[in-house]
Amino acid sequence: MGHQELAEAVRTARTSRGISQRELGDASGVGATTVRRVESGAAAYEPSVRVLCAVASALELDPAALTRAYAATAEQVAS
């Protein structure tokens, strides 16, 4: 899962729950700006495992699957 796939997964989960970026930021404790960065899919922003886990938990997604997929993609890009 690359940046764009992560962005789409988070955006889709958030919108399907009918919550705003601000509400997700509050629920996850990471803030709306961080949620916007994750959802932008910008390669310049590398969300930490803590951020991914907090957002996934707030969206009732499996944090382990989300972070493993993202970390594996980041590792492939780095090598």
Backbone bond lengths (Angstrom), bond angles and torsions (degrees), N, CA, C in turn:
res aa  C-N    CA-C-N  psi(-1)  N-CA   C-N-CA  omega(-1)  CA-C   N-CA-C  phi
1 M - - - 1.458 - - 1.525 107.08 -
2 G 1.299 115.83 115.94 1.451 120.69 178.06 1.515 111.65 -89.76
3 H 1.321 115.04 -172.22 1.463 120.41 -178.25 1.526 112.33 -57.70
4 Q 1.327 116.84 -46.73 1.464 120.13 -177.74 1.524 111.93 -67.59
5 E 1.333 116.23 -39.63 1.467 119.55 178.93 1.522 111.15 -66.81
6 L 1.321 116.28 -39.78 1.467 120.70 176.55 1.528 109.46 -62.80
7 A 1.324 116.15 -45.92 1.462 121.06 -179.84 1.523 110.71 -57.83
8 E 1.313 116.30 -46.66 1.463 120.90 -178.73 1.528 111.38 -66.04
9 A 1.333 117.17 -40.64 1.472 120.57 179.91 1.528 110.76 -62.30
10 V 1.329 116.58 -44.91 1.470 120.50 -179.66 1.525 110.05 -67.73
11 R 1.329 117.29 -45.87 1.465 121.23 -179.31 1.533 111.29 -60.91
12 T 1.323 116.39 -44.90 1.463 120.70 -179.66 1.529 111.15 -63.26
13 A 1.323 116.50 -44.80 1.469 120.20 179.53 1.525 110.59 -63.39
14 R 1.323 116.68 -41.41 1.473 120.53 -179.05 1.516 111.26 -66.30
15 T 1.322 116.84 -48.52 1.462 119.23 -176.64 1.525 111.68 -69.31
16 S 1.323 117.37 -32.15 1.464 119.23 178.33 1.528 111.37 -67.58
17 R 1.322 116.18 -22.13 1.467 121.07 177.09 1.535 111.56 -91.50
18 G 1.328 115.60 -4.88 1.459 120.56 176.83 1.516 114.23 69.65
19 I 1.335 116.02 33.08 1.467 118.53 178.86 1.528 110.53 -116.37
20 S 1.309 115.08 152.97 1.462 121.00 -179.70 1.525 110.11 -83.69
21 Q 1.329 115.09 168.70 1.466 119.63 174.79 1.523 110.27 -61.28
22 R 1.316 116.81 -38.45 1.470 120.78 178.47 1.526 110.83 -62.39
23 E 1.336 115.87 -44.51 1.470 119.66 179.77 1.524 111.19 -64.15
24 L 1.327 116.90 -40.52 1.461 120.14 177.26 1.521 110.34 -65.84
25 G 1.325 116.42 -41.48 1.463 119.93 177.24 1.518 112.01 -59.53
26 D 1.333 116.27 -42.49 1.465 120.47 178.24 1.528 111.29 -66.81
27 A 1.338 116.39 -44.75 1.462 120.90 -177.25 1.532 112.11 -65.70
28 S 1.317 115.46 -34.16 1.468 119.76 -177.75 1.521 112.73 -90.68
29 G 1.330 116.11 -17.05 1.462 119.74 -178.76 1.517 114.48 79.69
30 V 1.333 117.23 12.33 1.469 119.24 -178.85 1.520 113.08 -104.22
31 G 1.329 117.44 -13.83 1.458 121.40 178.58 1.515 112.81 91.92
32 A 1.316 115.18 152.39 1.462 121.95 -177.62 1.529 112.11 -65.24
33 T 1.320 117.59 -35.21 1.470 120.10 179.75 1.523 110.84 -62.12
34 T 1.313 117.00 -41.24 1.464 120.80 179.00 1.521 110.60 -67.10
35 V 1.320 116.96 -40.77 1.469 120.02 177.15 1.526 109.45 -60.97
36 R 1.324 118.01 -43.47 1.473 120.98 177.84 1.526 110.84 -60.15
37 R 1.309 116.90 -40.54 1.476 120.27 179.52 1.522 110.92 -64.37
38 V 1.328 116.80 -44.53 1.468 120.01 178.44 1.524 109.70 -61.36
39 E 1.333 116.27 -46.28 1.466 120.27 -177.56 1.529 113.46 -71.69
40 S 1.305 117.84 -16.30 1.463 119.81 178.77 1.523 111.34 -72.25
41 G 1.323 116.16 -27.49 1.457 120.11 -178.75 1.508 113.50 72.90
42 A 1.323 117.28 14.17 1.468 121.36 -178.34 1.524 110.98 -66.89
43 A 1.303 115.89 129.29 1.458 120.77 -179.46 1.520 112.12 -64.79
44 A 1.322 116.75 -22.83 1.465 120.48 -179.26 1.526 112.38 -71.48
45 Y 1.338 117.43 -18.30 1.463 120.52 -179.13 1.521 109.29 -104.31
46 E 1.312 116.33 118.81 1.456 123.11 178.49 1.526 108.52 -109.03
47 P 1.341 118.17 98.43 1.464 119.01 -179.50 1.523 110.98 -65.76
48 S 1.316 115.27 141.65 1.464 119.82 178.69 1.520 110.05 -74.62
49 V 1.316 115.73 165.10 1.459 120.99 176.69 1.523 109.29 -60.75
50 R 1.329 117.56 -37.77 1.464 121.33 179.27 1.522 110.24 -60.74
51 V 1.328 117.26 -44.35 1.467 121.41 179.56 1.528 110.04 -64.14
52 L 1.326 116.92 -47.08 1.463 120.22 -179.75 1.524 111.36 -60.66
53 C 1.322 116.94 -42.19 1.468 120.58 179.54 1.519 111.43 -66.26
54 A 1.320 117.70 -41.42 1.465 121.41 -179.57 1.518 111.01 -65.13
55 V 1.320 116.78 -44.21 1.468 120.93 -179.98 1.528 109.60 -66.71
56 A 1.324 117.06 -45.27 1.463 120.46 179.63 1.525 111.04 -60.45
57 S 1.315 117.17 -44.28 1.462 120.39 179.82 1.520 111.74 -62.62
58 A 1.321 116.45 -42.61 1.464 120.59 179.69 1.530 111.36 -64.25
59 L 1.329 116.41 -28.95 1.468 121.21 179.45 1.527 112.35 -93.20
60 E 1.329 116.02 2.17 1.460 122.33 -178.04 1.526 111.94 59.38
61 L 1.335 114.52 39.85 1.457 121.95 173.76 1.522 107.96 -102.93
62 D 1.313 116.99 164.55 1.461 121.39 177.65 1.528 108.42 -77.46
63 P 1.337 117.29 106.52 1.464 119.16 -178.31 1.520 112.91 -60.30
64 A 1.323 117.34 -36.25 1.468 120.33 -177.94 1.520 110.79 -63.49
65 A 1.303 117.31 -44.39 1.464 120.27 -179.22 1.522 110.88 -65.85
66 L 1.324 116.21 -42.12 1.461 120.64 -179.87 1.523 111.22 -64.31
67 T 1.309 117.81 -45.93 1.467 120.54 -178.05 1.522 111.81 -72.47
68 R 1.334 118.57 -37.45 1.466 120.68 178.48 1.517 110.69 -63.17
69 A 1.325 116.65 -46.38 1.459 120.45 -178.59 1.519 111.09 -63.29
70 Y 1.328 116.39 -42.30 1.458 120.19 -179.39 1.528 110.86 -68.57
71 A 1.332 116.91 -42.94 1.466 121.05 -179.34 1.523 111.02 -64.11
72 A 1.320 117.87 -39.40 1.459 121.29 179.42 1.531 110.49 -63.50
73 T 1.311 117.09 -40.87 1.458 120.61 178.22 1.525 110.86 -66.67
74 A 1.319 117.27 -42.99 1.461 120.90 178.71 1.513 111.08 -62.53
75 E 1.329 116.64 -37.63 1.462 121.15 179.52 1.530 110.61 -67.06
76 Q 1.336 117.41 -40.01 1.462 120.80 178.26 1.521 111.47 -63.68
77 V 1.318 115.96 -39.94 1.465 120.76 -179.75 1.519 110.15 -66.28
78 A 1.331 117.02 -37.83 1.464 121.39 -177.35 1.519 112.44 -71.25
79 S 1.340 116.84 -25.53 1.478 117.73 -175.89 1.495 113.51 -94.82
